[in-house]
Amino acid sequence: MRDLQIREGQNVKVFQKVAEGKRERNVAFSGKVVKVRGIGVNKSITVKQLLDGIVVDRIFPLASPTITKLEIVEEKKKPSRKKSASKKATKRKKIK
């Protein structure tokens, strides 16, 4: 799990161990990776999910013992900022 190549724009499902009284259960949190920070043990990801019209952001440290499983559901490329800059440049050229 720790050697996965996680990038921004991917849809992931994070399974986290939650203790409720004497019992433990796995809770899934699925959403889009917004931010990847850190290197090695300090690496963490921010996952954004839409729940009943409310946007929820959660930060998961990848080295946490409570994370039991991490699945990459769908892999998409994050849109490049260069494309939007080139679109603006072409629009300016067309106007003039």
Order of alpha helices (4+ residues) and beta strands (2+ residues): beta-beta-beta-beta-beta-alpha
